[in-house]
Amino acid sequence: MGSSYSPAGRRTRRRQALTFTAVFLAVVLVAVGALGNWLQWWNIGPAPAERPPCPEQTVSAADQVKVNVFNATARRGLAAAVAKELKRRRFRVQIVGNHSSTGVIATAVSLRYGRGDEILARTVALQFSGEVRMLPEKAARDEHSVDVVIGGRYRAMKDREQAAAAIAAVPTPAGCRPAGSPGA
């Protein structure tokens, strides 16, 4: 008769079996938990922070904007001077001339642009100080240009550095969520 048949031996074997079973079940539970978390059945730990949306670009690069400059005042050469400065700022000047309507426009600057070209017009508007009147047209323009009409209250354009800073692209932070995509 060995000690394995004694009551003490049976207790030892039972204790070993229970210990092995408990350790085995603990390992299985941890493995299932890790697998479920990895497969995103659930999340263990703090909830992941929702990614912030990427900033929306509200202006365009100057070299992407076509402009036509018109003088609606009695001051000679005003459209040419404004067009020259817009060229220095990398805008693509196409037409320079006098405004065809009679009378002086009361605002400093009026911008006319086609449907869908709001960002282009906003980019041009940020070049001018004083009152800038935005005049969207009902139809889209084939050439996607902005008409700059210089009015009677025009004094000067904004400082180059100030205007360049106003139309600088917004940096896109790492890990942001593009517009229109679902969160997180």
GUSE-144919 format. One record per atom (N, C-alpha, C): residue number from 1; atom name; y, x, z. Coordinates in steps of 0.02 Angstrom, whole numbers, plus 32768, in hexadecimal, padded with zeros to 4 digits. Layout:
ATOM   num   atome      v      u      w
ATOM   NUM      CA      Y      X      Z
...
***
This chain:
ATOM   num   atome      v      u      w
ATOM     1       N   7FC5   8029   8000
ATOM     1      CA   8000   8000   8000
ATOM     1       C   803E   802B   8000
ATOM     2       N   8067   801C   7FD2
ATOM     2      CA   80A3   8043   7FCE
ATOM     2       C   80DE   801E   7FED
ATOM     3       N   8113   803F   7FED
ATOM     3      CA   814F   8022   800B
ATOM     3       C   8170   7FEE   7FDE
ATOM     4       N   815B   7FEA   7F9E
ATOM     4      CA   8178   7FBA   7F71
ATOM     4       C   8163   7F73   7F81
ATOM     5       N   812B   7F6B   7FA5
ATOM     5      CA   8115   7F28   7FB6
ATOM     5       C   812C   7F14   7FFC
ATOM     6       N   814A   7F40   801E
ATOM     6      CA   8162   7F2F   8061
ATOM     6       C   81A2   7F06   805B
ATOM     7       N   81B4   7EE3   808F
ATOM     7      CA   81F0   7EBB   808C
ATOM     7       C   822E   7EE6   8080
ATOM     8       N   8232   7F21   8099
ATOM     8      CA   826C   7F4D   808E
ATOM     8       C   826F   7F62   8044
ATOM     9       N   8236   7F6F   8026
ATOM     9      CA   8234   7F83   7FDF
ATOM     9       C   8249   7F4A   7FB2
ATOM    10       N   8233   7F0D   7FC4
ATOM    10      CA   8247   7ED3   7F9C
ATOM    10       C   8292   7EC8   7FA1
ATOM    11       N   82AF   7ED0   7FDA
ATOM    11      CA   82F7   7EC8   7FE2
ATOM    11       C   831D   7EFC   7FB9
ATOM    12       N   8303   7F3A   7FB8
ATOM    12      CA   8323   7F6F   7F92
ATOM    12       C   8321   7F5E   7F47
ATOM    13       N   82E7   7F49   7F2F
ATOM    13      CA   82E2   7F36   7EE8
ATOM    13       C   830E   7EFB   7ED7
ATOM    14       N   8311   7ECA   7F02
ATOM    14      CA   833B   7E90   7EF7
ATOM    14       C   8385   7EA4   7EF5
ATOM    15       N   839A   7ED0   7F24
ATOM    15      CA   83DF   7EE8   7F26
ATOM    15       C   83EF   7F0F   7EE6
ATOM    16       N   83C1   7F38   7ECF
ATOM    16      CA   83CC   7F5F   7E91
ATOM    16       C   83D2   7F30   7E55
ATOM    17       N   83A8   7EFD   7E52
ATOM    17      CA   83AA   7ECD   7E1A
ATOM    17       C   83EC   7EA7   7E1B
ATOM    18       N   8402   7E91   7E56
ATOM    18      CA   8441   7E6D   7E5B
ATOM    18       C   847C   7E9A   7E48
ATOM    19       N   847B   7ED9   7E5F
ATOM    19      CA   84B1   7F08   7E4E
ATOM    19       C   84B3   7F14   7E03
ATOM    20       N   8479   7F20   7DE4
ATOM    20      CA   8476   7F2C   7D9C
ATOM    20       C   848F   7EEE   7D77
ATOM    21       N   847B   7EB2   7D8B
ATOM    21      CA   8490   7E75   7D6A
ATOM    21       C   84DB   7E6B   7D71
ATOM    22       N   84F7   7E78   7DAC
ATOM    22      CA   853E   7E70   7DB6
ATOM    22       C   8566   7EA2   7D8B
ATOM    23       N   8550   7EE0   7D89
ATOM    23      CA   8572   7F13   7D60
ATOM    23       C   856C   7F01   7D16
ATOM    24       N   8532   7EEB   7D00
ATOM    24      CA   8528   7ED8   7CBB
ATOM    24       C   8555   7E9D   7CA8
ATOM    25       N   8559   7E6A   7CD2
ATOM    25      CA   8583   7E30   7CC4
ATOM    25       C   85CE   7E43   7CC4
ATOM    26       N   85E1   7E70   7CF0
ATOM    26      CA   8627   7E87   7CF1
ATOM    26       C   8638   7EAB   7CB0
ATOM    27       N   860C   7ED6   7C97
ATOM    27      CA   8618   7EFA   7C59
ATOM    27       C   861C   7EC9   7C1E
ATOM    28       N   85F0   7E97   7C1D
ATOM    28      CA   85F1   7E64   7BE7
ATOM    28       C   8632   7E3D   7BEA
ATOM    29       N   8649   7E28   7C25
ATOM    29      CA   8687   7E02   7C2B
ATOM    29       C   86C4   7E2B   7C14
ATOM    30       N   86C7   7E6A   7C27
ATOM    30      CA   86FE   7E95   7C11
ATOM    30       C   86FC   7E9D   7BC5
ATOM    31       N   86C1   7EA6   7BA9
ATOM    31      CA   86BA   7EAE   7B60
ATOM    31       C   86D0   7E6E   7B3C
ATOM    32       N   86BC   7E34   7B54
ATOM    32      CA   86CF   7DF5   7B35
ATOM    32       C   871B   7DEB   7B3B
ATOM    33       N   8737   7DFC   7B75
ATOM    33      CA   877F   7DF7   7B7F
ATOM    33       C   87A6   7E24   7B4F
ATOM    34       N   878F   7E61   7B47
ATOM    34      CA   87B1   7E90   7B1A
ATOM    34       C   87AA   7E79   7AD2
ATOM    35       N   876F   7E63   7ABE
ATOM    35      CA   8764   7E4A   7A7A
ATOM    35       C   878F   7E0D   7A6C
ATOM    36       N   8793   7DDF   7A9B
ATOM    36      CA   87BC   7DA3   7A93
ATOM    36       C   8805   7DB3   7A8D
ATOM    37       N   881C   7DE3   7AB4
ATOM    37      CA   8862   7DF8   7AB0
ATOM    37       C   8870   7E1B   7A6D
ATOM    38       N   8841   7E45   7A57
ATOM    38      CA   8849   7E68   7A17
ATOM    38       C   884A   7E37   79DC
ATOM    39       N   881E   7E05   79DF
ATOM    39      CA   881C   7DD3   79A9
ATOM    39       C   8850   7D9C   79B3
ATOM    40       N   8879   7DA2   79E7
ATOM    40      CA   88B0   7D75   79F7
ATOM    40       C   8898   7D2E   7A05
ATOM    41       N   885D   7D28   7A26
ATOM    41      CA   8848   7CE7   7A3F
ATOM    41       C   8875   7CD4   7A79
ATOM    42       N   888C   7D06   7A9D
ATOM    42      CA   88BA   7CFF   7AD5
ATOM    42       C   88DA   7D42   7AE0
ATOM    43       N   890D   7D44   7B09
ATOM    43      CA   892E   7D83   7B1A
ATOM    43       C   8927   7D90   7B64
ATOM    44       N   8912   7DCC   7B74
ATOM    44      CA   890E   7DE1   7BB9
ATOM    44       C   894A   7E0D   7BC5
ATOM    45       N   896E   7DFF   7BF8
ATOM    45      CA   89AA   7E26   7C07
ATOM    45       C   89E7   7E00   7BF2
ATOM    46       N   8A21   7E21   7BF4
ATOM    46      CA   8A60   7DFF   7BE3
ATOM    46       C   8A60   7DE9   7B9A
ATOM    47       N   8A80   7DB1   7B8E
ATOM    47      CA   8A85   7D97   7B4A
ATOM    47       C   8AB1   7DC7   7B20
ATOM    48       N   8A9D   7DD3   7AE1
ATOM    48      CA   8AC6   7DFF   7AB8
ATOM    48       C   8B0A   7DDE   7AAB
ATOM    49       N   8B3D   7E06   7AAB
ATOM    49      CA   8B81   7DEC   7A9F
ATOM    49       C   8B86   7DD7   7A56
ATOM    50       N   8BA8   7DA0   7A4A
ATOM    50      CA   8BB2   7D89   7A05
ATOM    50       C   8BE2   7DBA   79E3
ATOM    51       N   8BD0   7DCC   79A6
ATOM    51      CA   8BFB   7DFA   7980
ATOM    51       C   8C3B   7DD7   796E
ATOM    52       N   8C74   7DF8   7977
ATOM    52      CA   8CB3   7DD9   7964
ATOM    52       C   8CB9   7DD6   7918
ATOM    53       N   8CDF   7DA5   78FF
ATOM    53      CA   8CE8   7DA2   78B6
ATOM    53       C   8D12   7DDD   789E
ATOM    54       N   8D04   7DF3   7862
ATOM    54      CA   8D2C   7E28   7844
ATOM    54       C   8D72   7E0D   7836
ATOM    55       N   8DA6   7E36   783D
ATOM    55      CA   8DE9   7E1E   7830
ATOM    55       C   8DF1   7E0B   77E6
ATOM    56       N   8E17   7DD7   77DB
ATOM    56      CA   8E22   7DC0   7797
ATOM    56       C   8E5D   7DE6   7779
ATOM    57       N   8E54   7DFD   773C
ATOM    57      CA   8E8A   7E20   7719
ATOM    57       C   8EBC   7DEB   7700
ATOM    58       N   8EFA   7DF1   7715
ATOM    58      CA   8F2D   7DC0   7703
ATOM    58       C   8F5F   7DDB   76D0
ATOM    59       N   8F56   7E1A   76BD
ATOM    59      CA   8F80   7E39   768A
ATOM    59       C   8F54   7E60   765B
ATOM    60       N   8F72   7E77   7625
ATOM    60      CA   8F4E   7E9D   75F3
ATOM    60       C   8F6E   7EE2   75EC
ATOM    61       N   8F4B   7F10   75CF
ATOM    61      CA   8F69   7F52   75C1
ATOM    61       C   8FA0   7F48   758C
ATOM    62       N   8FD7   7F6D   7593
ATOM    62      CA   9010   7F64   7566
ATOM    62       C   8FFC   7F70   751D
ATOM    63       N   8FD0   7FA0   7510
ATOM    63      CA   8FBE   7FAF   74CB
ATOM    63       C   8F91   7F7A   74AB
ATOM    64       N   8F7F   7F47   74D2
ATOM    64      CA   8F58   7F0F   74B7
ATOM    64       C   8F83   7ED2   74A6
ATOM    65       N   8FC5   7ED8   74B1
ATOM    65      CA   8FF2   7E9F   74A9
ATOM    65       C   901F   7EA9   746D
ATOM    66       N   901C   7E7A   743E
ATOM    66      CA   9049   7E7A   7403
ATOM    66       C   9086   7E50   7414
ATOM    67       N   90C2   7E6A   7407
ATOM    67      CA   90FF   7E45   7416
ATOM    67       C   912C   7E42   73D9
ATOM    68       N   9152   7E0C   73D4
ATOM    68      CA   9187   7E02   73A4
ATOM    68       C   91C6   7DFA   73CD
ATOM    69       N   91FB   7E1F   73BD
ATOM    69      CA   9238   7E1D   73E6
ATOM    69       C   9270   7DFF   73BC
ATOM    70       N   9291   7DCB   73D9
ATOM    70      CA   92C7   7DA8   73B7
ATOM    70       C   9305   7DA6   73E3
ATOM    71       N   933F   7DB1   73C5
ATOM    71      CA   937F   7DAF   73E7
ATOM    71       C   939E   7D6A   73DE
ATOM    72       N   93AA   7D47   7416
ATOM    72      CA   93CA   7D05   7412
ATOM    72       C   940F   7D08   7432
ATOM    73       N   942F   7D43   742E
ATOM    73      CA   9473   7D4B   7449
ATOM    73       C   94A0   7D64   7411
ATOM    74       N   94E0   7D6C   7421
ATOM    74      CA   950F   7D87   73F0
ATOM    74       C   9512   7DD4   73F4
ATOM    75       N   94EE   7DF2   7423
ATOM    75      CA   94EE   7E3B   742B
ATOM    75       C   94C4   7E5B   73F4
ATOM    76       N   94E2   7E86   73CC
ATOM    76      CA   94C0   7EA6   7394
ATOM    76       C   9490   7EDC   73AE
ATOM    77       N   9456   7EE0   738D
ATOM    77      CA   9426   7F15   739C
ATOM    77       C   93FE   7F0B   73DC
ATOM    78       N   9405   7ED2   73FC
ATOM    78      CA   93E2   7EC7   743B
ATOM    78       C   9396   7EC3   7431
ATOM    79       N   9381   7E9F   73FE
ATOM    79      CA   9339   7E9A   73F1
ATOM    79       C   931B   7EDE   73E1
ATOM    80       N   933F   7F07   73BB
ATOM    80      CA   9326   7F4A   73A9
ATOM    80       C   9321   7F76   73E7
ATOM    81       N   9351   7F71   7415
ATOM    81      CA   934F   7F9A   7452
ATOM    81       C   9315   7F85   747F
ATOM    82       N   930B   7F44   7486
ATOM    82      CA   92D3   7F2B   74AF
ATOM    82       C   9291   7F3E   748E
ATOM    83       N   928C   7F37   744D
ATOM    83      CA   924E   7F49   7429
ATOM    83       C   923F   7F93   7432
ATOM    84       N   9272   7FBD   742E
ATOM    84      CA   9269   8006   7436
ATOM    84       C   924D   8015   747C
ATOM    85       N   9269   7FF4   74AE
ATOM    85      CA   9251   8000   74F3
ATOM    85       C   920A   7FE5   74FC
ATOM    86       N   91FA   7FAC   74DE
ATOM    86      CA   91B5   7F92   74E2
ATOM    86       C   9184   7FC2   74C0
ATOM    87       N   9198   7FE1   7489
ATOM    87      CA   916E   8012   7468
ATOM    87       C   9161   804E   7496
ATOM    88       N   9196   8064   74B9
ATOM    88      CA   918E   809C   74E8
ATOM    88       C   915C   808A   751F
ATOM    89       N   9158   804B   752E
ATOM    89      CA   912A   8033   7562
ATOM    89       C   90E5   8022   7545
ATOM    90       N   90DA   8034   7506
ATOM    90      CA   909A   802E   74E3
ATOM    90       C   9089   7FE8   74CA
ATOM    91       N   90B9   7FBA   74C9
ATOM    91      CA   90AD   7F79   74AB
ATOM    91       C   90AD   7F81   745F
ATOM    92       N   9088   7F56   743D
ATOM    92      CA   9083   7F59   73F4
ATOM    92       C   90B7   7F29   73D5
ATOM    93       N   90F1   7F44   73C6
ATOM    93      CA   9128   7F1D   73AA
ATOM    93       C   911C   7F11   7360
ATOM    94       N   9120   7ED1   734B
ATOM    94      CA   9113   7EC0   7306
ATOM    94       C   9153   7EAD   72E1
ATOM    95       N   9177   7E7A   72F9
ATOM    95      CA   91B2   7E61   72D7
ATOM    95       C   91EE   7E68   7305
ATOM    96       N   9226   7E7F   72E9
ATOM    96      CA   9265   7E85   730E
ATOM    96       C   929A   7E63   72E5
ATOM    97       N   92C0   7E35   7304
ATOM    97      CA   92F4   7E13   72DD
ATOM    97       C   931D   7DE5   7307
ATOM    98       N   9345   7DBB   72E5
ATOM    98      CA   936E   7D89   7307
ATOM    98       C   9348   7D48   730C
ATOM    99       N   9356   7D23   7342
ATOM    99      CA   9337   7CE2   734D
ATOM    99       C   9355   7CB1   731B
ATOM   100       N   932D   7C86   7300
ATOM   100      CA   9344   7C5A   72CA
ATOM   100       C   936B   7C1E   72E2
ATOM   101       N   9367   7C0B   7321
ATOM   101      CA   938B   7BD0   7338
ATOM   101       C   93D5   7BDF   7342
ATOM   102       N   93FD   7BAC   7340
ATOM   102      CA   9445   7BB5   734B
ATOM   102       C   9452   7BB2   7396
ATOM   103       N   9484   7BD5   73AD
ATOM   103      CA   9497   7BD4   73F3
ATOM   103       C   9472   7C09   741B
ATOM   104       N   948C   7C16   7455
ATOM   104      CA   9471   7C48   7482
ATOM   104       C   9440   7C28   74B2
ATOM   105       N   9407   7C48   74BD
ATOM   105      CA   93D6   7C2E   74ED
ATOM   105       C   93F0   7C3F   7533
ATOM   106       N   93ED   7C0F   7561
ATOM   106      CA   940B   7C17   75A3
ATOM   106       C   93E5   7C46   75D1
ATOM   107       N   93A5   7C4E   75C9
ATOM   107      CA   937E   7C79   75F6
ATOM   107       C   9385   7CC2   75E2
ATOM   108       N   936C   7CEE   760D
ATOM   108      CA   936C   7D36   75FC
ATOM   108       C   933B   7D43   75C3
ATOM   109       N   92FE   7D2B   75CB
ATOM   109      CA   92CA   7D36   7599
ATOM   109       C   929F   7CF7   7595
ATOM   110       N   928C   7CE4   7559
ATOM   110      CA   925C   7CAF   754D
ATOM   110       C   9220   7CCD   752A
ATOM   111       N   91E5   7CBD   7541
ATOM   111      CA   91A7   7CD5   7522
ATOM   111       C   9181   7C9B   7504
ATOM   112       N   9171   7CA0   74C4
ATOM   112      CA   9148   7C6D   74A3
ATOM   112       C   9105   7C8D   7492
ATOM   113       N   90D0   7C69   749F
ATOM   113      CA   908D   7C83   7494
ATOM   113       C   905D   7C4A   7486
ATOM   114       N   9026   7C5B   7466
ATOM   114      CA   8FF5   7C29   7455
ATOM   114       C   8FC6   7C18   748F
ATOM   115       N   8FA2   7BE2   7487
ATOM   115      CA   8F71   7BCD   74B9
ATOM   115       C   8F3D   7C03   74C2
ATOM   116       N   8F2E   7C13   7500
ATOM   116      CA   8EFD   7C47   750F
ATOM   116       C   8F1A   7C8C   7517
ATOM   117       N   8F5B   7C94   750B
ATOM   117      CA   8F7B   7CD6   750F
ATOM   117       C   8FA7   7CDD   754E
ATOM   118       N   8F97   7CB8   7582
ATOM   118      CA   8FBF   7CB9   75BF
ATOM   118       C   8FC1   7CFF   75DE
ATOM   119       N   8F89   7D22   75DD
ATOM   119      CA   8F86   7D66   75FB
ATOM   119       C   8FB3   7D95   75D4
ATOM   120       N   8FB3   7D8F   7592
ATOM   120      CA   8FDF   7DB9   7569
ATOM   120       C   9028   7DAB   7579
ATOM   121       N   903A   7D6B   757E
ATOM   121      CA   907F   7D59   758D
ATOM   121       C   9093   7D70   75D3
ATOM   122       N   9067   7D6A   7603
ATOM   122      CA   9076   7D80   7648
ATOM   122       C   9082   7DCC   7649
ATOM   123       N   905C   7DF0   7621
ATOM   123      CA   9066   7E39   761C
ATOM   123       C   90AB   7E4A   7603
ATOM   124       N   90C2   7E25   75D0
ATOM   124      CA   9105   7E31   75B5
ATOM   124       C   913A   7E1A   75E7
ATOM   125       N   9130   7DE2   7607
ATOM   125      CA   9161   7DC8   7637
ATOM   125       C   916F   7DF9   766F
ATOM   126       N   913D   7E1E   7683
ATOM   126      CA   9146   7E4E   76BB
ATOM   126       C   9170   7E8A   76A7
ATOM   127       N   9185   7E8F   7669
ATOM   127      CA   91B0   7EC5   7653
ATOM   127       C   91FA   7EB6   765D
ATOM   128       N   920A   7E76   7669
ATOM   128      CA   9250   7E61   766B
ATOM   128       C   9265   7E4B   76B1
ATOM   129       N   92A3   7E5A   76C1
ATOM   129      CA   92C0   7E3F   76FF
ATOM   129       C   92E8   7E02   76EB
ATOM   130       N   92FB   7DDB   771C
ATOM   130      CA   9320   7D9D   770D
ATOM   130       C   92EF   7D65   76FD
ATOM   131       N   930B   7D2E   76E7
ATOM   131      CA   92E4   7CF2   76D9
ATOM   131       C   92BD   7CFA   7697
ATOM   132       N   927C   7CF4   769B
ATOM   132      CA   9251   7CF7   7660
ATOM   132       C   9231   7CB2   7659
ATOM   133       N   923E   7C92   7622
ATOM   133      CA   9224   7C4F   7616
ATOM   133       C   91E6   7C53   75EA
ATOM   134       N   91AF   7C37   7602
ATOM   134      CA   916F   7C38   75DE
ATOM   134       C   9169   7BF7   75B7
ATOM   135       N   915F   7BFD   7575
ATOM   135      CA   915C   7BC2   7549
ATOM   135       C   911A   7BC3   7522
ATOM   136       N   90E5   7BA8   753E
ATOM   136      CA   90A4   7BA8   751A
ATOM   136       C   90A6   7B76   74E0
ATOM   137       N   9086   7B89   74AA
ATOM   137      CA   907F   7B5D   7471
ATOM   137       C   903E   7B36   7478
ATOM   138       N   903A   7AFE   7457
ATOM   138      CA   8FFE   7AD4   745E
ATOM   138       C   8FC2   7AF0   7439
ATOM   139       N   8FCE   7B17   7405
ATOM   139      CA   8F98   7B32   73DD
ATOM   139       C   8F90   7B7D   73EB
ATOM   140       N   8F55   7B96   73DC
ATOM   140      CA   8F49   7BDE   73E2
ATOM   140       C   8F67   7C01   73A6
ATOM   141       N   8F79   7C3F   73AF
ATOM   141      CA   8F94   7C67   7378
ATOM   141       C   8F5D   7C94   735D
ATOM   142       N   8F5B   7C9B   731C
ATOM   142      CA   8F28   7CC7   72FE
ATOM   142       C   8F33   7D10   7312
ATOM   143       N   8F71   7D25   7316
ATOM   143      CA   8F80   7D6C   7323
ATOM   143       C   8F85   7D7C   736D
ATOM   144       N   8F81   7D4A   7399
ATOM   144      CA   8F85   7D54   73E2
ATOM   144       C   8FC0   7D80   73F4
ATOM   145       N   8FFC   7D69   73E2
ATOM   145      CA   9039   7D8E   73F1
ATOM   145       C   9065   7D66   741F
ATOM   146       N   9097   7D89   743B
ATOM   146      CA   90C7   7D69   7468
ATOM   146       C   910C   7D74   7449
ATOM   147       N   9133   7D3D   7442
ATOM   147      CA   9178   7D41   7429
ATOM   147       C   91A6   7D4A   7465
ATOM   148       N   91CE   7D7F   7464
ATOM   148      CA   9200   7D8D   7498
ATOM   148       C   9243   7D7A   747B
ATOM   149       N   9263   7D46   7498
ATOM   149      CA   92A4   7D30   7481
ATOM   149       C   92D7   7D43   74B8
ATOM   150       N   9304   7D71   74A6
ATOM   150      CA   9336   7D8A   74D6
ATOM   150       C   936F   7D59   74D8
ATOM   151       N   937F   7D40   7515
ATOM   151      CA   93B3   7D0D   751D
ATOM   151       C   93F3   7D29   753A
ATOM   152       N   9423   7CFD   7544
ATOM   152      CA   9466   7D0F   755A
ATOM   152       C   9469   7D2D   75A0
ATOM   153       N   9439   7D20   75CB
ATOM   153      CA   943A   7D3B   760F
ATOM   153       C   9415   7D7D   7616
ATOM   154       N   93FF   7D98   75DE
ATOM   154      CA   93D9   7DD7   75E0
ATOM   154       C   9408   7E10   75F6
ATOM   155       N   93F0   7E39   7625
ATOM   155      CA   9417   7E73   763C
ATOM   155       C   93F1   7EB4   762E
ATOM   156       N   93B2   7EB7   7644
ATOM   156      CA   938B   7EF4   763A
ATOM   156       C   9342   7EE6   7648
ATOM   157       N   9318   7F14   7632
ATOM   157      CA   92D1   7F11   7641
ATOM   157       C   92C6   7F31   7686
ATOM   158       N   928C   7F24   76A3
ATOM   158      CA   927B   7F45   76E2
ATOM   158       C   9273   7F90   76D7
ATOM   159       N   927A   7FB5   770B
ATOM   159      CA   926E   7FFD   770A
ATOM   159       C   9227   800A   76F0
ATOM   160       N   921D   803D   76C8
ATOM   160      CA   91DB   804B   76AA
ATOM   160       C   91A4   8052   76DD
ATOM   161       N   91B0   8077   7713
ATOM   161      CA   917C   8082   7745
ATOM   161       C   916A   8040   7768
ATOM   162       N   919D   8019   7778
ATOM   162      CA   9192   7FD9   7799
ATOM   162       C   916B   7FAA   776B
ATOM   163       N   917D   7FA8   772B
ATOM   163      CA   915C   7F7C   76FB
ATOM   163       C   9114   7F94   76EF
ATOM   164       N   910A   7FD6   76EC
ATOM   164      CA   90C6   7FF0   76E2
ATOM   164       C   9099   7FDF   771D
ATOM   165       N   90B5   7FE4   775A
ATOM   165      CA   908E   7FD3   7795
ATOM   165       C   907C   7F89   7796
ATOM   166       N   90A9   7F5F   777C
ATOM   166      CA   909D   7F17   777C
ATOM   166       C   9064   7F03   774D
ATOM   167       N   9059   7F2B   7718
ATOM   167      CA   9024   7F19   76E9
ATOM   167       C   8FE7   7F47   76EE
ATOM   168       N   8FE4   7F6F   7723
ATOM   168      CA   8FAA   7F9A   772D
ATOM   168       C   8F6C   7F6F   773A
ATOM   169       N   8F35   7F84   771E
ATOM   169      CA   8EF6   7F60   7728
ATOM   169       C   8EE1   7F62   7771
ATOM   170       N   8EC6   7F2B   7789
ATOM   170      CA   8EAE   7F27   77CD
ATOM   170       C   8E6A   7F4B   77D0
ATOM   171       N   8E61   7F7D   77FD
ATOM   171      CA   8E21   7F9F   7800
ATOM   171       C   8DEA   7F70   7817
ATOM   172       N   8DAF   7F78   77F9
ATOM   172      CA   8D76   7F4F   780B
ATOM   172       C   8D4E   7F72   7841
ATOM   173       N   8D4A   7F54   787D
ATOM   173      CA   8D24   7F75   78B3
ATOM   173       C   8CD9   7F73   78A5
ATOM   174       N   8CB7   7FA5   78BF
ATOM   174      CA   8C6E   7FA8   78B7
ATOM   174       C   8C4E   7F6E   78DC
ATOM   175       N   8C1C   7F51   78BF
ATOM   175      CA   8BF5   7F1D   78E0
ATOM   175       C   8C14   7ED8   78DE
ATOM   176       N   8C4A   7ECE   78B8
ATOM   176      CA   8C67   7E8B   78B5
ATOM   176       C   8C3F   7E60   7885
ATOM   177       N   8C49   7E1F   788B
ATOM   177      CA   8C25   7DEE   7863
ATOM   177       C   8C52   7DD9   7829
ATOM   178       N   8C3C   7DE4   77EA
ATOM   178      CA   8C65   7DD0   77B0
ATOM   178       C   8C74   7D85   77B2
ATOM   179       N   8CAD   7D72   779A
ATOM   179      CA   8CC2   7D2C   7799
ATOM   179       C   8C8E   7D02   7775
ATOM   180       N   8C7E   7CC9   7791
ATOM   180      CA   8C4E   7C9C   7772
ATOM   180       C   8C06   7CA8   7787
ATOM   181       N   8BF8   7CDE   77AB
ATOM   181      CA   8BB3   7CE9   77C1
ATOM   181       C   8BAA   7CCA   7807
ATOM   182       N   8B6C   7CB7   7818
ATOM   182      CA   8B61   7C99   785A
ATOM   182       C   8B6C   7CCD   7891
ATOM   183       N   8B7D   7CB7   78CC
ATOM   183      CA   8B8B   7CE4   7905
ATOM   183       C   8B4E   7D09   791D
ATOM   184       N   8B5B   7D3F   7940
ATOM   184      CA   8B27   7D6B   795E
ATOM   184       C   8AF6   7D7C   792B
***
